[in-house]
Amino acid sequence: MAPLNWNNGSRMSAEIILQQTPDHVALLGQREQLASVRNTLAERESELAQLRAQLKTFEGRYFRQVGVLYAELDDLEARIAEIEVVLYDSESARTRAEEARRQAQETHAAAFSEARDAEEFDPPPSLKTLFRDVAKRIHPDFARDDAEQKHFTLLMARANQAYSRGDTEALQRLLDDHREINASIAGEGPAAELLRITRQIRHAQRDIANLDAERHTLLDSEIAQLHLDADAAAREHRDLLTELAASLADQIADAKYRLAFVDRQVKAQR
C-alpha cells in the first residue's frame, strides 16, 4: 500500500478553504472602492470647510475695512440726490434719489449685517424631532466598525451644521439616504452586503459631486475673486483692502464737499 501523502492533502484542503465565490471577490473590490470614495469625500468636506472659513474671514475683514466706507459713500450720494430733488423738482431727479437711497440701504445692510445682534436660534419642534431621528441612525456610537465610525462622524458633523442653520432639507436628505442604503434586502451574506455597499458608494459619489459644485460656486463668487486679487497684491507687498479704503476715503471727502455745496444752494433759495 502506498503511503499517504499528508502534505498534499493539507495543501488541497487549504486550496478548498481559500477558494472564494464571485460574490466574495466582488465584495472585496466594492469594500476597497467604498473606503476610497469615503476618503475622497472626507477630503472634499475638509477642503470645502477650509475654503468657507477662509472666505468668511476675508469677507469680515472686507466689510469692516471697506464695506462700511462704501455704505458711508452711498449714504452721502443718496443725501445729495435727495437735496437735488428740492433744487430741480423733476421726475428724473426724484428717480435718481429713489435709486440712490435704495442702493445706500442695500450697501448698509451688507456692511453691517454681522454687526447686528443675531437672533437667538429657536428651532421648531419638527426640526428637533427630525434631528433626533437622524442622530439615532448615524451617530458614531452605532457604527459597526472603525471605517463606518469614521464615516458616521463625518455625517454627524454635517447633520449638526444643518441643524444649526435650520436646514430641514439637508437633514431629511441624510435620513432618506440612510433609509435607502439600509432598505430591506432579501437574504443575507455577500450578495446582500454587496448591494448595500453599492448604494453607499453611489451616495458618496453624489455627495462628492455636490461638494465640488459648491466649491466651484464659491470660487466664482465676487468675494473669492477679490480674495485672489488681494493675495496677488500681497505677493507684491501691497495691501489691496487698505488701498481700496484709501480710495474710498478720498471719494467720501469729495462727496461731503458736494453735499455741503448743494445744501448751501438750497439754503440760498429760501
Salt bridges, closest charged atoms under 4 A:
GLU45 OE2 - ARG158 NH2 2.52
GLU72 OE2 - LYS256 NZ 3.72
ASP75 OD2 - ARG79 NH1 4.00
ASP75 OD1 - ARG101 NH1 2.91
GLU77 OE2 - ARG258 NH2 2.56
GLU82 OE2 - ARG101 NE 2.86
ASP89 OD1 - ARG94 NH1 2.96
GLU91 OE1 - ARG94 NH2 3.48
GLU114 OE2 - LYS56 NZ 3.65
ASP133 OD1 - ARG137 NH1 2.32
ASP133 OD2 - ARG179 NH2 3.63
ASP141 OD2 - HIS139 ND1 3.56
GLU148 OE2 - ARG144 NH2 3.10
ASP167 OD2 - ARG165 NE 3.35
ASP177 OD1 - HIS203 ND1 3.18
ASP177 OD2 - ARG206 NH2 2.43
GLU180 OE2 - ARG202 NH2 2.70
GLU180 OE1 - HIS203 NE2 3.20
GLU193 OE1 - ARG196 NH1 2.89
ASP207 OD2 - ARG158 NH1 3.19
ASP207 OD1 - ARG206 NH2 2.74
ASP212 OD1 - ARG44 NE 2.86
GLU214 OE2 - ARG52 NE 3.03
ASP231 OD2 - HIS227 ND1 3.91
GLU236 OE1 - ARG238 NH1 2.85
ASP239 OD2 - ARG61 NH2 2.76
GLU243 OE2 - ARG238 NE 2.90
ASP254 OD2 - ARG258 NE 3.00
ASP263 OD2 - LYS267 NZ 3.25
